[in-house]
Amino acid sequence: MSDRYSKMGVSASGSIPTTSTPEQPGLFTKCDRFFDADGVFAQIKAADLYPYFRPVEKNDGTRAIIQGREIIMAGSNNYLGLLSDPRVKKAAEDAIEHYGTGCTGSRFLNGTLDLHIQLEEQLARFMGTEACVLFSTGYMTNQGVIQSLAGKGDIIFSDKDNHACIVAGTTVSVAQTVRFRHDDMNHLRKLLEKSAIESPDAGKFIVSDGVFSMSGAVAQVPQLVELAEEFNAALMLDDAHAVGVIGPGGRGSAAHFGLGSRVHLTTGTFSKSFASLGGFVVGSRNVIEFIRHTASAHIFSASMPPSAVATVLKCLEILESEPERLDRLWEISDYMRNGFKAMGFNVLASQTPVIPVVANTMMTCLQMWHDLLEEGVFVNAVVPPAVPQGQSLLRTSYMATHTNEDLDYILQAFKKVGKKHGVIGSNGATG
């Protein structure tokens, strides 16, 4: 063995000798406290109520295997039910065969495939806009677009319930950020009026979720459009939970109100309706090209792998050719929302396939989550700080491929568990 390897601490047999753990720096003290025996984390772990990072061993869409048991998946964002569609899987396999497993570089340099260009062109056409640029994740899309467009001297107006990736974008931007009360158009107006007086030359950027991911509520897009036009502000809608879900043909929240041509930018992700990974933004050509050349999250990240791009292309093709999927998705959504309400559950302001069931306290939420899993139903437990104190909820979401039997089973499981924990009355309703 050469001296070079000896100096690295590698023995002649090729093994690396065990070394002692270095003294822990003060920065890591918070990590020890996180696992304190009397802390919340340790308590819910010990009670088997920890709902996160549970490994899924197999997933066929509406059914999954968790800890060796088959469960009904009622916590997926696979809205169109295309995750396991044979046509989609075949498209991904063919792309790997032709292009390999990745691009090994950023779009800016060696990571642009003809597939990327094809998808950008088709998404722009589908959304009725001039141009589109892809990002490697939906999170990076919002972060990258905001960082790119909002600079020093500009002002971002952000809904307080916007997704974390929008918050991340406002954090990395050097623009000023003001947050308006959730869905409160009067508050937004006052903030815009104030900025018009105090900073008349500032560029103004209104950013909102199109569909809010926890409540399933649709943003007040008509009012947002009116305010943007009145105050000469740019308007961006994050349609992660809207494209492929609402609006004519699944074209999103602006299209839902017939306002697609009056919203400047729409962002979205491929990790939900399109059963893949990645994100996009559509808008006018000059703005999109500016983002393409200035968004650090785009320039300095590896591009979407070919299998992911091919998956989205096939999903988009199916969405356009099988509109009955959207019809079924809305039939299911209405059925479940009405079913939960009839039993006395609070589903907040849900208007979409995202239907939250309020469980009130964090502990009740976690106990209900555990008992629902025991009943064979997987949902998502959402607790503070993701929601306000006292509004912990079980986030359910549905896909076009759920059967009527699936839906009734989910409702009955919720009724049983809701009664057990006192969230609904003993007769299954609040009266």
Secondary structure, 3 states (H helix, E strand, C coil): CCHHHHHCCCCCCCCCCCCCCCCCCHHHHHHHHHCCCCCHHHHHHHCCCCCCCCCEEEECCCEEEECCEEEEECECCCCCCCCCCHHHHHHHHHHHHHHCCCCCCECCCCCCCHHHHHHHHHHHHHHCCCEEEEECCHHHHHHHHHHHHCCCCCEEEEECCCCHHHHHHHHHCCCEEEEECCCCHHHHHHHHHHHHHHCCCCCEEEEEECECCCCCCECCHHHHHHHHHHCCCEEEEECCCCECCCCHHHECHHHHCCCHHHCCEEEEECCCCCCCCCEEEEECHHHHHHHHHHCHHHHCCECCCHHHHHHHHHHHHHHHHCCHHHHHHHHHHHHHHHHHHHHCCCCCCCCCCEEEEEEECHHHHHHHHHHHHHCCEECEEECCCCCCCCCEEEEEECCCCCCHHHHHHHHHHHHHHHHHCCCCCCCCCCC
